[in-house]
Amino acid sequence: MRKLIPSWIRIPVAFLIIFAATEYFVDSGGKPAFIEYTAVQLFLILVLLILIAIEGVIGALENVMLHKLDTEAKARFLEEKELGYKFTWIKETYTKLLGQKPIEQEAEIVLDHNYDGIKELDNNLPPWWVYAFYISIIFAIGYMLKYEVFNGDNQIDELETELAEARIAIEEYKKTAKDLVDFNTVTLLTEASDLKAGKTIFESNCVACHMADGGGGIGPNLTDKNWILGGDIKHVFKTVSEGGRSGKGMIAWKAQLKPAQIAQVSSYVLSLQGTTPANPKEPQGDIWTPEGDAAAEVN
């Protein structure tokens, strides 16, 4: 196999395989690993030098062995080496695409022009240029039919489509990115894991004012139907995040808790509705109903 593939192909192919493997296994986020990490750059440079060195060493060993062979063995070795694939098709393809006459046949296409000994050849256009011109004509016809006849999407249409897709993607991302939740997007959490996390947050931060069972102390009773600033998930979330009434309400917890945590503790607070605390505080505020929620949104 080594005799069939020259070194100038073996080295790049081996290097590209190692390069691709490095990019696949090294997690570098959105950037290529060789750009993100200097160590990867040094590794790839070292690999390339080693591959070149290996080829050089093998070539040197072959030369040493060749000189130690007798005349018959040397001739046999050189004959086997000459049988290796020479990739002559590359040269042949290049010659065909160039479309030139061999230098021995140039006399057939010499024009009757002579400029101080400089003669002009009547060469045809190179085939690669002619093929490229034909391809450009076919492309132009297809382009015209798509955009001028069949009204294909132009750049403005494509931009609007991509923007619409981006908006949808952002909304989908917001549904799963809990820490992007806010007053407008928060929903009541009912999963046991969320309520358990909310209870932990409540017991760590809220029991001093609302008691462990939510019955109320300094703060209002959280188990009855009366609410001062609104009793649905959106208003409870906003109250916890922004704080209560100015001068006499609770502090804003948005500096200490993440949005996801505020959603969890707010959902836990609402889960206390209808429970029976040991020493419930008298009701404060107004009885909250869905109608009250709608009226608050209108106001």
C-alpha positions as a Python dict, from the first residue, in 0.01 Angstrom:
ca = {
    (1, 'M'): (0, 0, 0),
    (2, 'R'): (282, 240, 82),
    (3, 'K'): (432, 188, -263),
    (4, 'L'): (100, 267, -426),
    (5, 'I'): (39, 595, -241),
    (6, 'P'): (310, 865, -249),
    (7, 'S'): (419, 1046, 66),
    (8, 'W'): (273, 1379, -48),
    (9, 'I'): (-70, 1215, -24),
    (10, 'R'): (-8, 992, 282),
    (11, 'I'): (99, 1280, 508),
    (12, 'P'): (-198, 1516, 440),
    (13, 'V'): (-451, 1230, 463),
    (14, 'A'): (-311, 1103, 794),
    (15, 'F'): (-296, 1458, 929),
    (16, 'L'): (-657, 1532, 826),
    (17, 'I'): (-778, 1212, 996),
    (18, 'I'): (-605, 1308, 1321),
    (19, 'F'): (-729, 1668, 1286),
    (20, 'A'): (-1091, 1549, 1239),
    (21, 'A'): (-1063, 1313, 1536),
    (22, 'T'): (-931, 1596, 1752),
    (23, 'E'): (-1218, 1827, 1656),
    (24, 'Y'): (-1469, 1547, 1725),
    (25, 'F'): (-1344, 1445, 2069),
    (26, 'V'): (-1238, 1786, 2207),
    (27, 'D'): (-1536, 1988, 2330),
    (28, 'S'): (-1470, 2349, 2233),
    (29, 'G'): (-1823, 2487, 2214),
    (30, 'G'): (-1907, 2672, 1895),
    (31, 'K'): (-1545, 2739, 1796),
    (32, 'P'): (-1297, 2496, 1635),
    (33, 'A'): (-1077, 2330, 1896),
    (34, 'F'): (-753, 2437, 1726),
    (35, 'I'): (-864, 2801, 1755),
    (36, 'E'): (-1004, 2779, 2108),
    (37, 'Y'): (-711, 2591, 2267),
    (38, 'T'): (-343, 2666, 2218),
    (39, 'A'): (-259, 2314, 2336),
    (40, 'V'): (-451, 2169, 2041),
    (41, 'Q'): (-256, 2387, 1799),
    (42, 'L'): (74, 2268, 1944),
    (43, 'F'): (-48, 1907, 1935),
    (44, 'L'): (-143, 1930, 1567),
    (45, 'I'): (187, 2097, 1475),
    (46, 'L'): (373, 1822, 1662),
    (47, 'V'): (170, 1553, 1483),
    (48, 'L'): (249, 1706, 1144),
    (49, 'L'): (622, 1722, 1225),
    (50, 'I'): (618, 1361, 1345),
    (51, 'L'): (445, 1244, 1025),
    (52, 'I'): (702, 1427, 812),
    (53, 'A'): (985, 1287, 1025),
    (54, 'I'): (853, 931, 993),
    (55, 'E'): (844, 961, 613),
    (56, 'G'): (1195, 1106, 616),
    (57, 'V'): (1328, 829, 838),
    (58, 'I'): (1166, 558, 627),
    (59, 'G'): (1307, 714, 308),
    (60, 'A'): (1655, 733, 464),
    (61, 'L'): (1636, 368, 574),
    (62, 'E'): (1535, 265, 223),
    (63, 'N'): (1839, 447, 80),
    (64, 'V'): (2071, 281, 331),
    (65, 'M'): (1927, -61, 254),
    (66, 'L'): (1951, 8, -121),
    (67, 'H'): (2323, 77, -98),
    (68, 'K'): (2380, -249, 92),
    (69, 'L'): (2205, -462, -169),
    (70, 'D'): (2394, -639, -443),
    (71, 'T'): (2345, -538, -805),
    (72, 'E'): (2070, -790, -877),
    (73, 'A'): (1872, -716, -561),
    (74, 'K'): (1912, -342, -617),
    (75, 'A'): (1772, -372, -969),
    (76, 'R'): (1478, -579, -840),
    (77, 'F'): (1406, -325, -564),
    (78, 'L'): (1411, -32, -808),
    (79, 'E'): (1188, -223, -1049),
    (80, 'E'): (928, -286, -777),
    (81, 'K'): (942, 79, -676),
    (82, 'E'): (878, 187, -1034),
    (83, 'L'): (565, -29, -1041),
    (84, 'G'): (405, 198, -783),
    (85, 'Y'): (104, 400, -891),
    (86, 'K'): (228, 732, -1031),
    (87, 'F'): (-107, 916, -1041),
    (88, 'T'): (-55, 994, -1407),
    (89, 'W'): (-428, 1067, -1438),
    (90, 'I'): (-374, 1399, -1261),
    (91, 'K'): (-130, 1515, -1526),
    (92, 'E'): (-344, 1375, -1806),
    (93, 'T'): (-659, 1548, -1675),
    (94, 'Y'): (-472, 1876, -1638),
    (95, 'T'): (-345, 1851, -1996),
    (96, 'K'): (-694, 1781, -2132),
    (97, 'L'): (-848, 2071, -1940),
    (98, 'L'): (-573, 2302, -2062),
    (99, 'G'): (-644, 2204, -2424),
    (100, 'Q'): (-300, 2300, -2556),
    (101, 'K'): (-121, 2137, -2842),
    (102, 'P'): (201, 1955, -2755),
    (103, 'I'): (507, 2163, -2833),
    (104, 'E'): (592, 1922, -3116),
    (105, 'Q'): (261, 2010, -3290),
    (106, 'E'): (272, 2387, -3244),
    (107, 'A'): (383, 2434, -3606),
    (108, 'E'): (30, 2333, -3710),
    (109, 'I'): (-132, 2629, -3535),
    (110, 'V'): (123, 2906, -3594),
    (111, 'L'): (-46, 3213, -3745),
    (112, 'D'): (110, 3420, -4016),
    (113, 'H'): (200, 3692, -3771),
    (114, 'N'): (549, 3781, -3672),
    (115, 'Y'): (631, 4057, -3427),
    (116, 'D'): (1007, 4091, -3404),
    (117, 'G'): (1043, 3714, -3399),
    (118, 'I'): (746, 3660, -3165),
    (119, 'K'): (490, 3431, -3326),
    (120, 'E'): (121, 3387, -3239),
    (121, 'L'): (-46, 3050, -3190),
    (122, 'D'): (-408, 2987, -3284),
    (123, 'N'): (-499, 2800, -2966),
    (124, 'N'): (-861, 2722, -2890),
    (125, 'L'): (-1014, 2841, -2562),
    (126, 'P'): (-920, 2605, -2278),
    (127, 'P'): (-1189, 2337, -2226),
    (128, 'W'): (-1219, 2424, -1856),
    (129, 'W'): (-1306, 2783, -1948),
    (130, 'V'): (-1562, 2670, -2208),
    (131, 'Y'): (-1724, 2426, -1963),
    (132, 'A'): (-1740, 2694, -1694),
    (133, 'F'): (-1906, 2932, -1942),
    (134, 'Y'): (-2170, 2673, -2035),
    (135, 'I'): (-2235, 2600, -1667),
    (136, 'S'): (-2281, 2974, -1599),
    (137, 'I'): (-2540, 2992, -1880),
    (138, 'I'): (-2733, 2695, -1738),
    (139, 'F'): (-2716, 2849, -1389),
    (140, 'A'): (-2839, 3187, -1520),
    (141, 'I'): (-3138, 3026, -1693),
    (142, 'G'): (-3228, 2832, -1377),
    (143, 'Y'): (-3185, 3144, -1163),
    (144, 'M'): (-3407, 3350, -1394),
    (145, 'L'): (-3680, 3085, -1399),
    (146, 'K'): (-3683, 3048, -1022),
    (147, 'Y'): (-3684, 3416, -924),
    (148, 'E'): (-3836, 3593, -1224),
    (149, 'V'): (-4086, 3337, -1357),
    (150, 'F'): (-4183, 3130, -1053),
    (151, 'N'): (-4137, 3414, -797),
    (152, 'G'): (-3894, 3234, -570),
    (153, 'D'): (-3812, 3383, -230),
    (154, 'N'): (-3576, 3677, -258),
    (155, 'Q'): (-3331, 3789, 10),
    (156, 'I'): (-3595, 3997, 192),
    (157, 'D'): (-3834, 3700, 200),
    (158, 'E'): (-3560, 3473, 329),
    (159, 'L'): (-3468, 3726, 597),
    (160, 'E'): (-3830, 3753, 716),
    (161, 'T'): (-3860, 3373, 723),
    (162, 'E'): (-3541, 3339, 926),
    (163, 'L'): (-3655, 3611, 1168),
    (164, 'A'): (-3988, 3435, 1218),
    (165, 'E'): (-3809, 3105, 1281),
    (166, 'A'): (-3576, 3280, 1525),
    (167, 'R'): (-3870, 3424, 1719),
    (168, 'I'): (-4028, 3078, 1745),
    (169, 'A'): (-3695, 2930, 1856),
    (170, 'I'): (-3657, 3199, 2123),
    (171, 'E'): (-4005, 3132, 2258),
    (172, 'E'): (-3938, 2757, 2267),
    (173, 'Y'): (-3608, 2821, 2443),
    (174, 'K'): (-3779, 3039, 2703),
    (175, 'K'): (-4014, 2753, 2786),
    (176, 'T'): (-3723, 2532, 2891),
    (177, 'A'): (-3487, 2802, 3022),
    (178, 'K'): (-3631, 2839, 3369),
    (179, 'D'): (-3411, 3130, 3470),
    (180, 'L'): (-3556, 3342, 3188),
    (181, 'V'): (-3902, 3325, 3344),
    (182, 'D'): (-4061, 3655, 3445),
    (183, 'F'): (-4397, 3798, 3553),
    (184, 'N'): (-4542, 3758, 3203),
    (185, 'T'): (-4423, 3403, 3133),
    (186, 'V'): (-4432, 3232, 3473),
    (187, 'T'): (-4669, 2936, 3512),
    (188, 'L'): (-4777, 2742, 3817),
    (189, 'L'): (-4537, 2454, 3886),
    (190, 'T'): (-4693, 2129, 4001),
    (191, 'E'): (-4404, 1882, 3976),
    (192, 'A'): (-4310, 1730, 4313),
    (193, 'S'): (-3942, 1823, 4258),
    (194, 'D'): (-4029, 2190, 4202),
    (195, 'L'): (-4259, 2205, 4505),
    (196, 'K'): (-3995, 2035, 4719),
    (197, 'A'): (-3735, 2290, 4607),
    (198, 'G'): (-3986, 2569, 4674),
    (199, 'K'): (-4049, 2436, 5024),
    (200, 'T'): (-3675, 2436, 5095),
    (201, 'I'): (-3647, 2798, 4981),
    (202, 'F'): (-3954, 2891, 5188),
    (203, 'E'): (-3817, 2728, 5502),
    (204, 'S'): (-3481, 2902, 5454),
    (205, 'N'): (-3613, 3252, 5389),
    (206, 'C'): (-3983, 3295, 5467),
    (207, 'V'): (-4070, 3120, 5794),
    (208, 'A'): (-3958, 3417, 6007),
    (209, 'C'): (-4250, 3624, 5876),
    (210, 'H'): (-4503, 3364, 5753),
    (211, 'M'): (-4437, 3068, 5987),
    (212, 'A'): (-4338, 2721, 5868),
    (213, 'D'): (-4701, 2624, 5798),
    (214, 'G'): (-4780, 2954, 5622),
    (215, 'G'): (-5015, 3069, 5897),
    (216, 'G'): (-4861, 3415, 5914),
    (217, 'G'): (-4679, 3621, 6177),
    (218, 'I'): (-4519, 3949, 6082),
    (219, 'G'): (-4634, 3868, 5728),
    (220, 'P'): (-4987, 3773, 5622),
    (221, 'N'): (-5150, 3433, 5635),
    (222, 'L'): (-5077, 3243, 5312),
    (223, 'T'): (-5336, 2968, 5359),
    (224, 'D'): (-5659, 3169, 5332),
    (225, 'K'): (-5823, 3318, 5022),
    (226, 'N'): (-5733, 3677, 5106),
    (227, 'W'): (-5447, 3848, 4924),
    (228, 'I'): (-5306, 4199, 4947),
    (229, 'L'): (-5125, 4214, 4611),
    (230, 'G'): (-5289, 3937, 4413),
    (231, 'G'): (-5325, 3563, 4460),
    (232, 'D'): (-5238, 3397, 4130),
    (233, 'I'): (-4895, 3270, 4024),
    (234, 'K'): (-4809, 3584, 3827),
    (235, 'H'): (-4884, 3825, 4113),
    (236, 'V'): (-4722, 3606, 4380),
    (237, 'F'): (-4412, 3577, 4159),
    (238, 'K'): (-4404, 3956, 4115),
    (239, 'T'): (-4450, 4015, 4490),
    (240, 'V'): (-4167, 3780, 4581),
    (241, 'S'): (-3943, 3922, 4309),
    (242, 'E'): (-4012, 4294, 4351),
    (243, 'G'): (-4115, 4301, 4716),
    (244, 'G'): (-4435, 4398, 4895),
    (245, 'R'): (-4590, 4734, 4969),
    (246, 'S'): (-4345, 5021, 4989),
    (247, 'G'): (-4228, 5087, 5344),
    (248, 'K'): (-4411, 4800, 5512),
    (249, 'G'): (-4400, 4498, 5287),
    (250, 'M'): (-4139, 4228, 5250),
    (251, 'I'): (-3810, 4289, 5071),
    (252, 'A'): (-3750, 4214, 4703),
    (253, 'W'): (-3593, 3870, 4670),
    (254, 'K'): (-3477, 3904, 4310),
    (255, 'A'): (-3124, 3985, 4426),
    (256, 'Q'): (-3099, 3665, 4634),
    (257, 'L'): (-3306, 3420, 4431),
    (258, 'K'): (-3295, 3324, 4066),
    (259, 'P'): (-3614, 3352, 3858),
    (260, 'A'): (-3653, 2974, 3859),
    (261, 'Q'): (-3627, 2968, 4238),
    (262, 'I'): (-3884, 3247, 4270),
    (263, 'A'): (-4120, 3046, 4051),
    (264, 'Q'): (-4067, 2741, 4272),
    (265, 'V'): (-4127, 2918, 4602),
    (266, 'S'): (-4427, 3104, 4458),
    (267, 'S'): (-4579, 2776, 4344),
    (268, 'Y'): (-4516, 2628, 4689),
    (269, 'V'): (-4685, 2925, 4854),
    (270, 'L'): (-4996, 2867, 4642),
    (271, 'S'): (-4990, 2498, 4734),
    (272, 'L'): (-5054, 2606, 5096),
    (273, 'Q'): (-5399, 2732, 4997),
    (274, 'G'): (-5671, 2552, 5195),
    (275, 'T'): (-5435, 2398, 5452),
    (276, 'T'): (-5492, 2447, 5825),
    (277, 'P'): (-5207, 2620, 6009),
    (278, 'A'): (-5163, 2590, 6387),
    (279, 'N'): (-5220, 2961, 6464),
    (280, 'P'): (-5365, 3129, 6157),
    (281, 'K'): (-5342, 3506, 6139),
    (282, 'E'): (-5656, 3702, 6062),
    (283, 'P'): (-5724, 3756, 5691),
    (284, 'Q'): (-5566, 4059, 5523),
    (285, 'G'): (-5652, 4211, 5188),
    (286, 'D'): (-5933, 4097, 4961),
    (287, 'I'): (-6061, 3758, 4864),
    (288, 'W'): (-5889, 3668, 4538),
    (289, 'T'): (-6092, 3522, 4252),
    (290, 'P'): (-6020, 3469, 3880),
    (291, 'E'): (-6248, 3768, 3818),
    (292, 'G'): (-6022, 3974, 4041),
    (293, 'D'): (-5727, 3856, 3838),
    (294, 'A'): (-5890, 3973, 3514),
    (295, 'A'): (-5984, 4308, 3667),
    (296, 'A'): (-5627, 4359, 3787),
    (297, 'E'): (-5493, 4293, 3439),
    (298, 'V'): (-5732, 4548, 3287),
    (299, 'N'): (-5630, 4808, 3543),
}
